[in-house]
Structures are given as structure tokens and as C-alpha cells.
Amino acid sequence: MGLFDKRVQYKPFEYPEVLQYTSAINKSFWVHSEVDFTADIQDFHAHLTPAEQNAVKNSLLSIAQVEVAVKSFWGNLYHHFPKPEINGLGSTFAECEFRHSEAYSRLLEVLGYNNEFENLLKVPVIQERINYLSAALANTKSTDKKEYTVSLILFSLLIENVSLFSQFAIILAFTRFKGLMKNVSNIIAWTSVDEQIHANAGIFLINKLKEEYPEIFTPDTISHVHDIVKQSIETESRMLDWIFNAGNIEIVNKQDLTNFMKRRADDSLQQIGMPAIFNVTAKEAGAMLWFEEEVFSNSLDDFFAKRPVEYTKFDKSISAHDLF
């Protein structure tokens, strides 16, 4: 039996590896109501320049648009891979995506941008992004194995692992380099970790499909994926022009962010056995290494300065002896 074949009985699991991804999301569970944004509102209005305010606003709007518009993918996973453990994976990820959309809705509300969404759809590059993402996901409901596999590849690599990360980095840079917007950065960092887990799970499923259905991964398939990835980076680069349309900011620049996205795209392609496209050099990638340190490092941050990403409610069991 393969991923596309239905299994009715609950156990034994054919793909027990997916449990590590559901467990990771459960352990990192968060909700936006954990965070008080009062200090961030003060930072935004008192300590950011107009160009910086614009970059934050446009970044949050563009993240929220993707979170709301194209994140129903995981909820439909079981329809294609009808296994109980895959249903658990898809359901867990879908709930996580809903929490993301609520969080970004709240961020925009506290910063006073609730009414910007209608105008957002009038921005040409936003519409361009929606169009390429929609094209990439055109076959998410297809019963054709090859068509659905291509959608899984593009969703996992582009939407979960590349398209939002330049905006994540812009906002995190304010905390990293200026000590500002710390609580907004918490939301960004937690989301980044979630998206990385989602992407890793997608990559696992893709590699299983390569084992089970090698006939899907033809030169034409690889060429098609490469074409969409190239188009996505071109569009995301133009997104950065729009994000910085009130002026550049000192803490991060478009070229470094573009190289950051290219490197993430290449890394993702190589993880599923496809050739890299952009071949960003170590020197070109070096300017953004701080992002991994900020989000994915194993060292604990000062808890009162910024809640550490690694902290979870389930890391340690505490007894009465420990407390007293």
C-alpha cells in the first residue's frame, strides 16, 4: 500500500514518522492572547520612522493575506492520503494555521490596520502573488496523483518554507537590532517555527511519494517545479519593493532578503532530491544567518526579554519536591 491507498483500521501505522511533526506542533502550542502588545504599540508609534512603520505594516498585511487566503491545504490532506495518522497530521496543522490567522488579525487590529485588507487586494503585486500561489495550488483537489503531488511540493516548499520568510525577517530585525517590537516578534518567531515544522512534514511526505511513485518525478515535473519556484522568487522580490515603498530601512535590505529566500528555496529543493536553482554563496547568505540564530537556535533567550521559542509547557515534569 502507498500513501494514496486507503486504510480503514487505525493501527498499525504505516507512517509513524508523522507523529513527530504533530507532537512538535502540540508541544509548541501558543495563542496570541498570551501576549500583551501594549509596549509594541508604543514602540511602533514612538520609536519607528515612517519608513519603518510602513515596512512593518506592509509585512504584516502580506503575511495575513497568505495566512487567510491559501492555508486550507492541510485540512484536506486526508482526502488524498486516507490514513488515520495522516488525518491527525493534517488536522493538527490546519488548527495551527487557524491560530496563525487569528494572531495576525489581532496584530493588525492593535496597530490600527483592520480596514486595510480591502485596499490590499488593489495592490498589483499582491494580486500577482495571489495569482501565482493560486496557480501553484490549482490541483489541490485533483484526484490525479501527479497533479496533487506537484501541489504538495509547491505548497510545502514555497508557501510553508519561502514566501513569508522575508516578511518574518523584516519584523524580527526590529527586535534583533533595535530591541523593539518584542511581542510582535514573539508571534513571528513562533509562526516561523510552526511553518518550518509544516515544511519538514511536507518534505517527508514528498520523499515517501518518491519512494512509492517514482514515475511521478519525471524531468518534466522537475522543470515545472523549477519554473514556479523561479516565478515565486521574482514575485516575492517585487513584494519587497512594495514593502519598502516608503523608503528603505537600515536594519535589513532587499538584496539580503532576496538571497535569504533563494537559499531557503534551494535548500528545500535539495531536500527532495531536486537540483538547486540559485546557488547562493556562503558570503551572500551570511548577512541573514542571524535569523536562524533568532528563531531556531537551541540556546535559551532571556525569558523576560523575549519568550524563548524552545520553551514549552511540556518540556519538564515538576514534582512537589522540585517546588519545595
C-alpha positions as CSV (number, residue, x, y, z in Angstrom):
1,M,0.0,0.0,0.0
2,G,1.1,3.5,-0.7
3,L,0.2,7.0,0.6
4,F,-2.8,7.3,-1.8
5,D,-4.3,3.9,-0.7
6,K,-7.0,4.0,1.9
7,R,-6.5,2.2,5.2
8,V,-9.6,1.8,7.4
9,Q,-8.0,0.2,10.6
10,Y,-6.4,2.7,12.9
11,K,-3.3,0.7,13.6
12,P,-0.6,-0.3,12.9
13,F,0.5,3.0,11.5
14,E,2.3,2.8,8.1
15,Y,3.8,6.2,8.6
16,P,4.6,6.5,12.3
17,E,7.2,9.2,11.4
18,V,4.5,11.8,11.0
19,L,3.8,11.6,14.7
20,Q,7.0,13.6,15.4
21,Y,5.5,16.6,13.5
22,T,2.2,16.5,15.3
23,S,4.0,16.2,18.6
24,A,6.2,19.2,17.7
25,I,3.2,21.4,17.0
26,N,1.4,20.3,20.1
27,K,4.5,21.0,22.3
28,S,4.9,24.5,20.8
29,F,1.2,25.3,21.1
30,W,0.6,29.1,21.6
31,V,-2.2,31.6,21.2
32,H,-1.9,35.3,20.6
33,S,-3.8,36.1,23.9
34,E,-0.6,35.0,25.7
35,V,1.0,38.3,24.5
36,D,0.4,41.9,25.6
37,F,1.1,44.2,22.7
38,T,0.9,47.4,24.7
39,A,4.7,48.0,24.6
40,D,4.8,47.2,20.9
41,I,2.1,49.8,20.1
42,Q,4.3,52.3,21.9
43,D,7.4,51.2,20.0
44,F,5.5,51.4,16.7
45,H,4.2,54.9,17.2
46,A,7.1,56.5,19.2
47,H,10.3,54.7,18.1
48,L,9.9,53.8,14.4
49,T,10.4,56.1,11.5
50,P,7.6,56.5,8.9
51,A,9.5,54.1,6.5
52,E,9.9,51.6,9.3
53,Q,6.2,51.8,10.2
54,N,5.3,51.3,6.6
55,A,7.6,48.2,6.3
56,V,6.0,46.7,9.4
57,K,2.5,47.4,8.3
58,N,3.0,46.0,4.8
59,S,4.8,43.0,6.1
60,L,2.0,42.1,8.5
61,L,-0.6,42.7,5.8
62,S,1.1,40.5,3.3
63,I,1.6,37.7,5.9
64,A,-2.0,37.9,7.0
65,Q,-3.2,37.8,3.4
66,V,-1.4,34.5,2.8
67,E,-2.4,33.0,6.1
68,V,-6.1,33.8,5.4
69,A,-6.2,33.1,1.7
70,V,-4.3,29.9,0.9
71,K,-3.9,28.0,4.1
72,S,-6.7,25.4,3.8
73,F,-4.3,22.9,2.3
74,W,-3.6,20.8,5.4
75,G,-7.3,20.4,6.3
76,N,-7.8,18.4,3.0
77,L,-4.7,16.2,3.3
78,Y,-6.7,13.1,4.4
79,H,-8.8,13.2,1.3
80,H,-5.7,12.4,-0.7
81,F,-3.7,10.3,1.8
82,P,-6.5,8.4,3.6
83,K,-4.6,7.1,6.6
84,P,-5.5,7.8,10.3
85,E,-2.0,9.1,11.1
86,I,-2.1,11.4,8.1
87,N,-5.5,12.7,9.2
88,G,-4.0,13.5,12.6
89,L,-1.2,15.4,10.9
90,G,-3.5,17.4,8.6
91,S,-6.0,18.2,11.3
92,T,-3.3,19.4,13.7
93,F,-1.6,21.6,11.1
94,A,-5.0,23.0,10.0
95,E,-5.8,24.1,13.5
96,C,-2.3,25.6,13.8
97,E,-2.9,27.7,10.6
98,F,-6.2,29.0,12.0
99,R,-4.4,30.2,15.2
100,H,-1.9,32.0,12.9
101,S,-4.7,33.8,11.0
102,E,-6.3,34.9,14.4
103,A,-2.9,36.1,15.6
104,Y,-2.2,38.3,12.6
105,S,-5.8,39.6,12.6
106,R,-5.2,40.7,16.2
107,L,-1.8,42.3,15.4
108,L,-3.4,44.4,12.6
109,E,-6.2,45.3,14.9
110,V,-4.0,46.6,17.7
111,L,-1.9,48.6,15.2
112,G,-5.0,50.1,13.7
113,Y,-4.9,48.5,10.2
114,N,-8.1,46.5,10.3
115,N,-9.6,48.3,7.3
116,E,-6.5,47.9,5.0
117,F,-7.4,44.4,3.6
118,E,-9.8,45.8,1.0
119,N,-7.2,48.2,-0.3
120,L,-4.6,45.4,-0.2
121,L,-6.2,43.5,-3.0
122,K,-5.9,46.5,-5.2
123,V,-2.1,46.4,-5.0
124,P,-0.8,44.9,-8.2
125,V,2.0,42.8,-6.7
126,I,-0.4,41.4,-4.0
127,Q,-2.7,40.3,-6.7
128,E,0.3,38.9,-8.6
129,R,1.3,36.9,-5.5
130,I,-2.2,35.6,-5.0
131,N,-2.3,34.5,-8.7
132,Y,0.9,32.6,-8.6
133,L,0.0,30.9,-5.3
134,S,-3.4,30.0,-6.7
135,A,-1.8,28.6,-9.8
136,A,0.6,26.6,-7.7
137,L,-2.3,25.2,-5.7
138,A,-4.7,24.7,-8.6
139,N,-4.7,21.0,-8.3
140,T,-5.0,20.6,-4.5
141,K,-8.3,18.8,-5.0
142,S,-7.2,16.8,-8.0
143,T,-7.6,13.0,-7.9
144,D,-4.7,12.7,-10.3
145,K,-1.6,11.5,-8.3
146,K,0.9,13.5,-10.2
147,E,-1.1,16.7,-10.2
148,Y,-1.7,16.5,-6.4
149,T,2.0,15.7,-5.8
150,V,3.1,18.8,-7.6
151,S,0.7,20.9,-5.5
152,L,2.1,19.3,-2.3
153,I,5.7,20.1,-3.5
154,L,4.9,23.7,-4.3
155,F,2.8,24.2,-1.1
156,S,5.5,22.7,1.2
157,L,8.4,24.4,-0.5
158,L,7.1,27.8,-1.4
159,I,4.2,28.7,0.9
160,E,5.4,27.0,4.0
161,N,9.1,27.5,3.6
162,V,9.8,30.6,1.5
163,S,7.1,33.0,0.6
164,L,6.5,34.5,4.1
165,F,10.0,34.3,5.5
166,S,11.3,37.6,4.1
167,Q,8.4,39.4,5.9
168,F,9.1,37.4,9.1
169,A,12.8,38.5,8.9
170,I,11.9,42.2,8.4
171,I,9.8,42.3,11.6
172,L,12.2,40.1,13.6
173,A,15.1,42.5,12.6
174,F,13.5,45.3,14.8
175,T,13.9,43.1,17.9
176,R,17.3,41.7,16.8
177,F,19.0,45.0,16.0
178,K,16.9,47.7,17.9
179,G,15.3,45.8,20.8
180,L,11.8,47.0,19.6
181,M,8.5,45.2,18.8
182,K,9.5,42.3,21.0
183,N,6.0,40.8,21.5
184,V,5.1,41.1,17.8
185,S,8.4,39.3,17.2
186,N,7.3,36.5,19.5
187,I,4.3,35.9,17.3
188,I,6.6,36.0,14.2
189,A,9.2,33.6,15.7
190,W,6.5,31.1,16.9
191,T,4.9,31.2,13.5
192,S,8.3,30.7,11.8
193,V,8.9,27.6,13.9
194,D,5.4,26.2,13.0
195,E,5.9,26.9,9.3
196,Q,9.3,25.1,9.4
197,I,7.6,22.1,11.1
198,H,4.9,22.1,8.4
199,A,7.5,22.3,5.6
200,N,9.5,19.5,7.1
201,A,6.4,17.3,7.3
202,G,5.6,18.1,3.6
203,I,9.2,17.2,2.6
204,F,8.9,13.9,4.5
205,L,5.7,13.1,2.5
206,I,7.2,14.1,-0.8
207,N,10.2,11.8,-0.2
208,K,7.8,9.0,0.7
209,L,6.0,9.6,-2.6
210,K,9.3,9.5,-4.4
211,E,9.9,6.0,-3.0
212,E,6.4,4.8,-3.7
213,Y,5.6,6.5,-7.0
214,P,8.9,7.3,-8.7
215,E,7.2,7.6,-12.1
216,I,5.7,10.9,-10.9
217,F,9.1,12.6,-10.6
218,T,9.9,13.0,-14.3
219,P,12.2,15.6,-15.8
220,D,9.1,17.5,-16.9
221,T,7.8,17.5,-13.3
222,I,11.2,18.9,-12.0
223,S,11.2,21.5,-14.8
224,H,7.7,22.6,-13.9
225,V,8.6,22.9,-10.2
226,H,11.7,24.9,-11.1
227,D,9.7,27.3,-13.2
228,I,7.2,28.0,-10.4
229,V,10.0,28.5,-7.9
230,K,11.7,31.0,-10.2
231,Q,8.4,32.8,-10.7
232,S,7.8,32.9,-7.0
233,I,11.2,34.5,-6.2
234,E,10.6,37.1,-8.8
235,T,7.2,38.0,-7.4
236,E,8.5,37.9,-3.8
237,S,11.3,40.3,-4.8
238,R,8.7,42.7,-6.2
239,M,6.8,42.3,-2.9
240,L,9.8,43.7,-1.2
241,D,9.7,46.8,-3.4
242,W,6.2,47.3,-2.2
243,I,7.0,46.6,1.4
244,F,9.8,49.3,1.3
245,N,7.8,51.7,-0.9
246,A,8.0,54.5,1.7
247,G,11.8,54.1,1.8
248,N,14.5,51.6,2.7
249,I,15.3,50.8,6.3
250,E,18.8,50.4,7.9
251,I,18.4,47.1,9.7
252,V,17.8,44.9,6.7
253,N,17.8,45.3,2.9
254,K,16.1,43.9,-0.2
255,Q,19.2,42.1,-1.6
256,D,19.9,40.2,1.6
257,L,16.3,39.3,1.9
258,T,16.1,38.0,-1.7
259,N,19.2,35.9,-1.2
260,F,17.7,34.6,2.0
261,M,14.6,33.4,0.1
262,K,16.7,31.9,-2.7
263,R,18.8,29.9,-0.2
264,R,15.7,28.6,1.5
265,A,14.2,27.6,-1.9
266,D,17.4,25.8,-2.9
267,D,17.7,24.0,0.4
268,S,14.1,22.8,0.1
269,L,14.6,21.6,-3.4
270,Q,17.7,19.7,-2.5
271,Q,15.9,18.0,0.4
272,I,13.6,16.4,-2.1
273,G,16.4,15.4,-4.4
274,M,15.9,18.2,-7.0
275,P,18.7,20.4,-8.2
276,A,19.2,23.8,-6.7
277,I,18.4,26.8,-8.9
278,F,20.1,29.9,-7.4
279,N,23.3,28.6,-5.7
280,V,23.6,31.5,-3.3
281,T,27.1,31.7,-2.0
282,A,28.0,31.4,1.7
283,K,29.1,35.1,1.6
284,E,25.8,36.1,0.1
285,A,23.8,34.1,2.6
286,G,25.9,35.3,5.6
287,A,24.0,38.5,6.2
288,M,20.9,36.6,7.2
289,L,22.4,33.9,9.4
290,W,21.1,35.8,12.4
291,F,17.5,34.7,11.5
292,E,18.3,31.1,12.3
293,E,20.0,32.1,15.5
294,E,17.0,34.2,16.5
295,V,14.3,31.6,15.7
296,F,15.8,28.1,15.6
297,S,18.8,28.2,18.0
298,N,18.8,25.9,21.0
299,S,20.1,28.5,23.4
300,L,17.5,30.0,25.8
301,D,16.9,33.7,25.5
302,D,16.3,35.9,28.4
303,F,12.7,34.8,29.3
304,F,11.7,38.3,30.4
305,A,13.1,40.0,27.3
306,K,11.6,37.6,24.8
307,R,9.9,34.3,25.5
308,P,12.2,31.6,24.1
309,V,11.0,29.7,21.1
310,E,12.2,26.4,22.7
311,Y,10.1,26.9,25.8
312,T,7.0,24.7,26.0
313,K,4.6,23.7,28.7
314,F,5.6,20.1,28.3
315,D,9.4,20.2,28.5
316,K,9.7,19.2,32.1
317,S,7.7,17.3,34.7
318,I,7.8,19.1,38.1
319,S,7.1,17.4,41.4
320,A,6.3,18.9,44.8
321,H,9.9,18.1,45.7
322,D,11.1,20.3,42.9
323,L,9.0,23.2,44.1
324,F,9.7,23.0,47.8
